[in-house]
Amino acid sequence: MLQFNHVTKRYDNGKPAVSNLNLKIEKGEFVCFIGPSGCGKTTTMKMVNRLINISEGSILVDGKSIKKQDPVELRRSIGYVIQQIGLMPHMTIKENIVLVGTLLKWSKEKKDKRARELLKLVDLPEEYLEKYPHELSGGQQQRIGVLRALAANPPLILMDEPFGALDPITRDSLQEEFKKLQKELHKTILFVTHDMDEALKLADRVVIMREGEVVQADTPDQILRNPANEFVEEFLGKDRLIQGRPDVTTVGQIMEGFPVTVQTGTTLKSAIYTMRNRHVDSLLVVDPGNVLKGVIDIEAINLNYKKANLVEEIMEKEIFSVTQDSLLRDTVHKILRRGAKYVPVVDEQQRLTGIVTRATLANIVYDTIWGDGMELDEMATAVE
Amino acid sequence: MDTLDQFINYFSQNSGYIWVQFYRHFLMAVYGVLFAAIISIPLGILIAKYGKLSSWVLALGSIIQTIPALGAMAVIMIVMGLGTNTVIVTLMLYSILPITQNTYVGMKDVDKTVVESGFASGMTRFQLLRMVELPLAVSVIMAGLRTALVIGIGIAAIGAFVGAGGLGAIILTGTNATDGTPIILAGAIPTALMAIIADLIMGWIERKLQPVKSSKPRTA
């Protein structure tokens, strides 16, 4: 749909605003460009509809190089929404919505019909068509701004911090409305913002830029899970990384290592001895290869002490375990739902590698709420 | 009381002549402003687009404005001879600054974001000018024409010195006559009235052209 090939923009003063940008955007994809001011995100966007000319490289829209197209025609075929909204103050809402239609010389009937259709998308009453922009609230004006971009049904829409100037509540509802609209209409969106929450909320893919270069381009999940470098981490902010943790953290990252175990072949007598020594009421049973076999607890030993001799004779074999790559999010649910006190963690070969207890989860909750808990690695070492 | 009686007397006896001069006076002022507008509006648009020129052009306009009108008219008379053309050219020179300046300011005042969104929607330069910039700047340009016309009516009064006629001719007659006060008034009062009425009418048009309208009349 949209392809950047070695795109570079150099202004007269020499230092490139955008350097060697390579990116491929699929049809229907919602891509957010984010970065500190002056990182080249807006420049990148404006090069697409040739508001700014490319110095080197090429941009392809639907496989056609934009350099080979007439800039005026090109702009009419690409939607454009800006932060300051920029509605024509001397035109009615209707005239504003179908501005591109006017430029494309649509008939009056077609324009009327299209304006009405579009206004329905944002749930505004039809009387608004005859109003002037200054009679609308900021949120309503930006809805009209979005409709104007949609008027000629362009497959690609460029948006430059469109919700940046709105109050938080209006912004929130507009973001949701717009995301829904985008899914319905299946538009490709190139969205510039400096608000990380907005980017994570809306985007299918987030492109983080710094000093004219792409630092990381990935899904919001991946970026939270694997920030490419310190800059990205800092840009995301510690709070967001911690809050994002239950979503992206794996069990392996938070589990406690070295749970108390007994090997198969151990006598019940020595099992009780281990329990007493380690102050636990149950033991995980593993074979010599450290493969998890089962679990015994103090009650089972108490009931069967006379009848049995070895741990494997009385251990509970049907135990619930999780693999260390599974997401913490799912594990939490399972632990809570089953009312289990702990869950053993195993690798792909069923070898025991650690344990997640309710106390571990309490730590995570604590960190999420107060946000100043120990780093993951430190936490793991501390537990050991 | 005498003066007033004599004024009414002169006015009623010469109403035809005064009307002819009034009309001539008005036409000179309007032509001057009109020709100036033909030059100044495009000039104003041009300097609004190419910022480097603006300081030069506006400075030049200011310099012209400081030359006393009578002096300028005398110099132009040397080139163009006696008659209405000299007056119209002088008026034109004095109208250039207010019209150019207002066009420049009007164009500069158009919200950049509106221009950007129009341009990004795929307007050509000309469409942008016709559909966005001029409609939004027109009331400010109108204010420039209004100022120019009022100044022009004043300057046209001294056109009598170069034999262009107009209400100035009546005033001149009055100053040359013994006890000419009523005649002077017969020239001066219509001149003043013309300026005031022109100002009011142009002001009304200016308000009509305000670009930002309401969908329904406001209930204040």
Interface residues (C-beta under 8 A of the other chain):
Chain A: N49 L51 V72 E73 L74 R75 R76 S77 Y80 I82 Q84 I85 G86 L87 M88 P89 H90 T92 L99 V100 L103 E130 K131 Y132 H134 E135 G145 R148
Chain B: D111 T113 V114 E116 S117 G118 F119 A120 S121 G122 M123 T124 Q127 M131 V132 P135 L136 P211 V212 K213 S214 S215
